[in-house]
Amino acid sequence: MALRTVTRKLRSKLLPMFYSSSSLLHSHATSFGFKEVREEEKSQMVGKVFSNVATNYDLMNDLMSAGLHRLWKDRLVSKLNPFPGMKHLDVAGGTGDVAFRILETIRSVKRRGMQDVLEDELQEETQIYACDINPNMLNVGKKRALENGLGEDRSLVWVEGDAEALGFGNDSMDAYTIAFGIRNVTHIEKVLSEAYRVLKRGGRFLCLELSHVNIPVFKELYDYYSFSIIPAMGELVSSDRESYQYLVESIRRFPPQETFASMIADAGFQNVEYENLVGGVVAIHSGLKI
């Protein structure tokens, strides 16, 4: 509760600063990287970006982060603390990276004696929904599932859906994750509202996202790497400099950690917290629906 109080106090200072520099989310214009575009255009443009990068998405993640994205996702899942029988929604999770980790964690839970039968029953009830608006990203995930022997696994459900208008019932999910996806949506507040709606009471929201570095010297190095190396790497590996230029720019347009925490609290979540990783290159935000 203490952190939520802090974010509430900062809201009046931080939100105007963010919105004034990024064309109000409620207006008819929004940001696509450093460009201003109409709202109806953004989803199409973002869709094109992820259709272009889908094939090399995992490879580029490894290259851009030197493999650290795997540790960041491991940290996300460890904070989630998955359990057998849970109903979990992973949004913007088309490639299955987070969903596979959650399923693997659940299956690694060991119980003995008379609880084995109960454990088997709970395993059967487990449902992990990997939801993504982009069919090309989902196809990558389905292919990876087949390669990992999970193609026929009934616990893993692939869903094409919009984070701003989810096709799930109210109070239907035990937990919700979104990794490296929320900065690409048109209306962040709609995504947060939908996350709150579909979660059960006591359900947890977790967001892993590239964020803002505040250490001066490190920030300069990070900016150089982001704007000079990553787009060049995208051109070399994927023959697509523009998509990775957008991805870099979209990080700078995403709200700072405290501002985003305030937005999560405004959506109704309590006990809002965040953890910076690698000096703020990445942050994990969390909140509870109570």
Secondary structure as a PSIPRED ss2 file (coil, helix, strand):
# PSIPRED VFORMAT (PSIPRED V4.0)

   1 M C   1.000  0.000  0.000
   2 A H   0.000  1.000  0.000
   3 L H   0.000  1.000  0.000
   4 R H   0.000  1.000  0.000
   5 T H   0.000  1.000  0.000
   6 V H   0.000  1.000  0.000
   7 T H   0.000  1.000  0.000
   8 R H   0.000  1.000  0.000
   9 K H   0.000  1.000  0.000
  10 L H   0.000  1.000  0.000
  11 R H   0.000  1.000  0.000
  12 S H   0.000  1.000  0.000
  13 K H   0.000  1.000  0.000
  14 L H   0.000  1.000  0.000
  15 L H   0.000  1.000  0.000
  16 P H   0.000  1.000  0.000
  17 M H   0.000  1.000  0.000
  18 F H   0.000  1.000  0.000
  19 Y H   0.000  1.000  0.000
  20 S H   0.000  1.000  0.000
  21 S C   1.000  0.000  0.000
  22 S C   1.000  0.000  0.000
  23 S C   1.000  0.000  0.000
  24 L C   1.000  0.000  0.000
  25 L C   1.000  0.000  0.000
  26 H C   1.000  0.000  0.000
  27 S C   1.000  0.000  0.000
  28 H C   1.000  0.000  0.000
  29 A E   0.000  0.000  1.000
  30 T E   0.000  0.000  1.000
  31 S E   0.000  0.000  1.000
  32 F E   0.000  0.000  1.000
  33 G C   1.000  0.000  0.000
  34 F C   1.000  0.000  0.000
  35 K E   0.000  0.000  1.000
  36 E E   0.000  0.000  1.000
  37 V E   0.000  0.000  1.000
  38 R E   0.000  0.000  1.000
  39 E H   0.000  1.000  0.000
  40 E H   0.000  1.000  0.000
  41 E H   0.000  1.000  0.000
  42 K H   0.000  1.000  0.000
  43 S H   0.000  1.000  0.000
  44 Q H   0.000  1.000  0.000
  45 M H   0.000  1.000  0.000
  46 V H   0.000  1.000  0.000
  47 G H   0.000  1.000  0.000
  48 K H   0.000  1.000  0.000
  49 V H   0.000  1.000  0.000
  50 F H   0.000  1.000  0.000
  51 S H   0.000  1.000  0.000
  52 N H   0.000  1.000  0.000
  53 V H   0.000  1.000  0.000
  54 A C   1.000  0.000  0.000
  55 T C   1.000  0.000  0.000
  56 N C   1.000  0.000  0.000
  57 Y H   0.000  1.000  0.000
  58 D H   0.000  1.000  0.000
  59 L H   0.000  1.000  0.000
  60 M H   0.000  1.000  0.000
  61 N H   0.000  1.000  0.000
  62 D H   0.000  1.000  0.000
  63 L H   0.000  1.000  0.000
  64 M H   0.000  1.000  0.000
  65 S H   0.000  1.000  0.000
  66 A C   1.000  0.000  0.000
  67 G C   1.000  0.000  0.000
  68 L H   0.000  1.000  0.000
  69 H H   0.000  1.000  0.000
  70 R H   0.000  1.000  0.000
  71 L H   0.000  1.000  0.000
  72 W H   0.000  1.000  0.000
  73 K H   0.000  1.000  0.000
  74 D H   0.000  1.000  0.000
  75 R H   0.000  1.000  0.000
  76 L H   0.000  1.000  0.000
  77 V H   0.000  1.000  0.000
  78 S H   0.000  1.000  0.000
  79 K H   0.000  1.000  0.000
  80 L H   0.000  1.000  0.000
  81 N C   1.000  0.000  0.000
  82 P C   1.000  0.000  0.000
  83 F C   1.000  0.000  0.000
  84 P C   1.000  0.000  0.000
  85 G C   1.000  0.000  0.000
  86 M C   1.000  0.000  0.000
  87 K E   0.000  0.000  1.000
  88 H E   0.000  0.000  1.000
  89 L E   0.000  0.000  1.000
  90 D E   0.000  0.000  1.000
  91 V E   0.000  0.000  1.000
  92 A C   1.000  0.000  0.000
  93 G C   1.000  0.000  0.000
  94 G C   1.000  0.000  0.000
  95 T C   1.000  0.000  0.000
  96 G C   1.000  0.000  0.000
  97 D H   0.000  1.000  0.000
  98 V H   0.000  1.000  0.000
  99 A H   0.000  1.000  0.000
 100 F H   0.000  1.000  0.000
 101 R H   0.000  1.000  0.000
 102 I H   0.000  1.000  0.000
 103 L H   0.000  1.000  0.000
 104 E H   0.000  1.000  0.000
 105 T H   0.000  1.000  0.000
 106 I H   0.000  1.000  0.000
 107 R H   0.000  1.000  0.000
 108 S C   1.000  0.000  0.000
 109 V C   1.000  0.000  0.000
 110 K C   1.000  0.000  0.000
 111 R C   1.000  0.000  0.000
 112 R C   1.000  0.000  0.000
 113 G C   1.000  0.000  0.000
 114 M C   1.000  0.000  0.000
 115 Q H   0.000  1.000  0.000
 116 D H   0.000  1.000  0.000
 117 V H   0.000  1.000  0.000
 118 L H   0.000  1.000  0.000
 119 E H   0.000  1.000  0.000
 120 D H   0.000  1.000  0.000
 121 E H   0.000  1.000  0.000
 122 L H   0.000  1.000  0.000
 123 Q H   0.000  1.000  0.000
 124 E H   0.000  1.000  0.000
 125 E H   0.000  1.000  0.000
 126 T C   1.000  0.000  0.000
 127 Q E   0.000  0.000  1.000
 128 I E   0.000  0.000  1.000
 129 Y E   0.000  0.000  1.000
 130 A E   0.000  0.000  1.000
 131 C E   0.000  0.000  1.000
 132 D E   0.000  0.000  1.000
 133 I C   1.000  0.000  0.000
 134 N C   1.000  0.000  0.000
 135 P H   0.000  1.000  0.000
 136 N H   0.000  1.000  0.000
 137 M H   0.000  1.000  0.000
 138 L H   0.000  1.000  0.000
 139 N H   0.000  1.000  0.000
 140 V H   0.000  1.000  0.000
 141 G H   0.000  1.000  0.000
 142 K H   0.000  1.000  0.000
 143 K H   0.000  1.000  0.000
 144 R H   0.000  1.000  0.000
 145 A H   0.000  1.000  0.000
 146 L H   0.000  1.000  0.000
 147 E H   0.000  1.000  0.000
 148 N C   1.000  0.000  0.000
 149 G C   1.000  0.000  0.000
 150 L C   1.000  0.000  0.000
 151 G C   1.000  0.000  0.000
 152 E C   1.000  0.000  0.000
 153 D C   1.000  0.000  0.000
 154 R C   1.000  0.000  0.000
 155 S C   1.000  0.000  0.000
 156 L E   0.000  0.000  1.000
 157 V E   0.000  0.000  1.000
 158 W E   0.000  0.000  1.000
 159 V E   0.000  0.000  1.000
 160 E E   0.000  0.000  1.000
 161 G C   1.000  0.000  0.000
 162 D E   0.000  0.000  1.000
 163 A C   1.000  0.000  0.000
 164 E C   1.000  0.000  0.000
 165 A E   0.000  0.000  1.000
 166 L C   1.000  0.000  0.000
 167 G C   1.000  0.000  0.000
 168 F C   1.000  0.000  0.000
 169 G C   1.000  0.000  0.000
 170 N C   1.000  0.000  0.000
 171 D C   1.000  0.000  0.000
 172 S C   1.000  0.000  0.000
 173 M E   0.000  0.000  1.000
 174 D E   0.000  0.000  1.000
 175 A E   0.000  0.000  1.000
 176 Y E   0.000  0.000  1.000
 177 T E   0.000  0.000  1.000
 178 I E   0.000  0.000  1.000
 179 A E   0.000  0.000  1.000
 180 F C   1.000  0.000  0.000
 181 G C   1.000  0.000  0.000
 182 I H   0.000  1.000  0.000
 183 R H   0.000  1.000  0.000
 184 N H   0.000  1.000  0.000
 185 V C   1.000  0.000  0.000
 186 T C   1.000  0.000  0.000
 187 H C   1.000  0.000  0.000
 188 I H   0.000  1.000  0.000
 189 E H   0.000  1.000  0.000
 190 K H   0.000  1.000  0.000
 191 V H   0.000  1.000  0.000
 192 L H   0.000  1.000  0.000
 193 S H   0.000  1.000  0.000
 194 E H   0.000  1.000  0.000
 195 A H   0.000  1.000  0.000
 196 Y H   0.000  1.000  0.000
 197 R H   0.000  1.000  0.000
 198 V H   0.000  1.000  0.000
 199 L E   0.000  0.000  1.000
 200 K E   0.000  0.000  1.000
 201 R E   0.000  0.000  1.000
 202 G E   0.000  0.000  1.000
 203 G E   0.000  0.000  1.000
 204 R E   0.000  0.000  1.000
 205 F E   0.000  0.000  1.000
 206 L E   0.000  0.000  1.000
 207 C E   0.000  0.000  1.000
 208 L E   0.000  0.000  1.000
 209 E E   0.000  0.000  1.000
 210 L E   0.000  0.000  1.000
 211 S C   1.000  0.000  0.000
 212 H C   1.000  0.000  0.000
 213 V C   1.000  0.000  0.000
 214 N C   1.000  0.000  0.000
 215 I C   1.000  0.000  0.000
 216 P H   0.000  1.000  0.000
 217 V H   0.000  1.000  0.000
 218 F H   0.000  1.000  0.000
 219 K H   0.000  1.000  0.000
 220 E H   0.000  1.000  0.000
 221 L H   0.000  1.000  0.000
 222 Y H   0.000  1.000  0.000
 223 D H   0.000  1.000  0.000
 224 Y H   0.000  1.000  0.000
 225 Y H   0.000  1.000  0.000
 226 S H   0.000  1.000  0.000
 227 F H   0.000  1.000  0.000
 228 S H   0.000  1.000  0.000
 229 I H   0.000  1.000  0.000
 230 I H   0.000  1.000  0.000
 231 P H   0.000  1.000  0.000
 232 A H   0.000  1.000  0.000
 233 M H   0.000  1.000  0.000
 234 G H   0.000  1.000  0.000
 235 E H   0.000  1.000  0.000
 236 L H   0.000  1.000  0.000
 237 V H   0.000  1.000  0.000
 238 S H   0.000  1.000  0.000
 239 S C   1.000  0.000  0.000
 240 D C   1.000  0.000  0.000
 241 R H   0.000  1.000  0.000
 242 E H   0.000  1.000  0.000
 243 S H   0.000  1.000  0.000
 244 Y H   0.000  1.000  0.000
 245 Q H   0.000  1.000  0.000
 246 Y H   0.000  1.000  0.000
 247 L H   0.000  1.000  0.000
 248 V H   0.000  1.000  0.000
 249 E H   0.000  1.000  0.000
 250 S H   0.000  1.000  0.000
 251 I H   0.000  1.000  0.000
 252 R H   0.000  1.000  0.000
 253 R H   0.000  1.000  0.000
 254 F C   1.000  0.000  0.000
 255 P C   1.000  0.000  0.000
 256 P C   1.000  0.000  0.000
 257 Q H   0.000  1.000  0.000
 258 E H   0.000  1.000  0.000
 259 T H   0.000  1.000  0.000
 260 F H   0.000  1.000  0.000
 261 A H   0.000  1.000  0.000
 262 S H   0.000  1.000  0.000
 263 M H   0.000  1.000  0.000
 264 I H   0.000  1.000  0.000
 265 A H   0.000  1.000  0.000
 266 D H   0.000  1.000  0.000
 267 A C   1.000  0.000  0.000
 268 G C   1.000  0.000  0.000
 269 F C   1.000  0.000  0.000
 270 Q E   0.000  0.000  1.000
 271 N E   0.000  0.000  1.000
 272 V E   0.000  0.000  1.000
 273 E E   0.000  0.000  1.000
 274 Y E   0.000  0.000  1.000
 275 E E   0.000  0.000  1.000
 276 N E   0.000  0.000  1.000
 277 L E   0.000  0.000  1.000
 278 V H   0.000  1.000  0.000
 279 G H   0.000  1.000  0.000
 280 G H   0.000  1.000  0.000
 281 V C   1.000  0.000  0.000
 282 V E   0.000  0.000  1.000
 283 A E   0.000  0.000  1.000
 284 I E   0.000  0.000  1.000
 285 H E   0.000  0.000  1.000
 286 S E   0.000  0.000  1.000
 287 G E   0.000  0.000  1.000
 288 L E   0.000  0.000  1.000
 289 K C   1.000  0.000  0.000
 290 I C   1.000  0.000  0.000
